[in-house]
Amino acid sequence: MTLHPVHATILEFLAGQNPSRPQPPPELDDNLLERHQLTSLGFLELIQLLEEQTGVVIDFTTTDPASLVTLRGLLAAFQPTHS
């Protein structure tokens, strides 16, 4: 199965966060902060990377950051939808 580029970018970023302690890929609804796959700084770096890659800019005045701490939330925010 081929991953969407956004999904692949997220997994690659997470793998690089703590290469000395590799973890299995997260499930869609795992909280990446609670699983210690992301620090708060890493979260911001990932959001910036995804914004640069996709051209989608997250407006935190209308988006709850807590909605972006799971793989499902990140994919929903940064993957284009198809009609």
N, C-alpha and C positions, 0 to 999 in steps of 0.2 A: 504494500500500500504506500503510495506517495503522499507525503505530508504537504499541506498547504505551506507556502514559504513563511508565513507568519508563525505557524505552529513549529516549523523547523527552527526558526530563529529563536523562539522562546526556549525550546529544549536545549539548543546549543548554548545559549546564554546561561541557563541554569546549570548546565554541566560545567561551565567555566567558573562558576561562583566559588566552588570549593573542590578543586580537582583532587585534592589529597583525600577527600572523603566522598567518593562518588555515591550517589543515591539513584534508585530506580526512577524512571520518569514519573511525574505526578499523574494522579487520576484527574479527571476534568474538574472535580469539585474540591480537591485538596487545597487548603489554605497554604500558599507558598511561604508566607511569613511564619506561620505556626510550625511548618515542617522544617524550618531553618534552611530552606532552599534559596531564600532571598533575605537580605537585610533591608532595612528601610532605605539605605542609600542605593543598594542594588535594585530595589523596586523603582526608584526614580530613574536610574540609569537604563533599566529595561524599557520603561515608558518612553524615554527620550529616543532610544534606539528604534523602537517600533514606530514612533511618530515620524522619524526620519525615513524609515524604510517604506512606510505606507502612505505618507502624506496626510494621515489622519491626525488631527490635533485634539487632544482631550481637554475639554473645558472643565476644570475642577470646580467651577462655580455651579455647574449643572450635573456633574458626575461625581458620585460618591466614590472616593478612592477604594473603599472596602469592596466595591463591586469588581475591582480589577486585581484582587489578590488570588484569584483562582485561574487556572488555565482556561476554563469555560468563559470567565469574564473577560480575560484578555483577548481570546479569540473572537468573542462577540463584538468587542470594541474595535478591533483592528482588522478583521477579515471583511472584505467587501461582501455585501449581500447580493445575491442574484435573484432577479425577478423572473 
